[in-house]
């Protein structure tokens, strides 16, 4: 993927083009002092025509798909002519994009008050205030509970649970320990 300006894309093409800032503040972009340069032959109308040509360059570089990002309340006045025979997509009408589901399991360790720093730093566990457990998510594919149990052998007899995405208990070992016993 390449990000570039309309000026630099003359003569080039891409499968997909996104024209960012396709609103009336950017296309046409005519500085408020442009009238002062009429003494040099640059009229506001000539500047607007140059901006229209630049917008045309940005619009005609797409081979497969073209998207205008409009951030202001008013779209560029150049858009209607550019999309006269093109289907308009309203992004808010589209369903939310969701990544393909990856099945995960959650490992929960109970009553780990005295070993919380070890769980946090080297192992990346986080504390869940609602369940008062230390937890970590792992991919469910090829999950090996005996290996995890060996890796976490330093937790001692504390209760460790592994649950799937539906919160169904898959593995369990150990028991709950009271704070007084720690």
Secondary structure as GFF3:
##gff-version 3
##sequence-region A 1 182
A	DSSP	three_ten_helix	7	9	.	.	.	ID=ss1
A	DSSP	beta_strand	14	19	.	.	.	ID=ss2
A	DSSP	three_ten_helix	34	40	.	.	.	ID=ss3
A	DSSP	alpha_helix	44	59	.	.	.	ID=ss4
A	DSSP	beta_strand	62	68	.	.	.	ID=ss5
A	DSSP	alpha_helix	79	82	.	.	.	ID=ss6
A	DSSP	three_ten_helix	91	93	.	.	.	ID=ss7
A	DSSP	beta_strand	104	110	.	.	.	ID=ss8
A	DSSP	three_ten_helix	113	115	.	.	.	ID=ss9
A	DSSP	alpha_helix	116	120	.	.	.	ID=ss10
A	DSSP	beta_strand	126	128	.	.	.	ID=ss11
A	DSSP	beta_strand	133	139	.	.	.	ID=ss12
A	DSSP	alpha_helix	145	151	.	.	.	ID=ss13
A	DSSP	three_ten_helix	153	155	.	.	.	ID=ss14
A	DSSP	beta_strand	160	163	.	.	.	ID=ss15
A	DSSP	beta_strand	169	173	.	.	.	ID=ss16
A	DSSP	three_ten_helix	179	181	.	.	.	ID=ss17
###
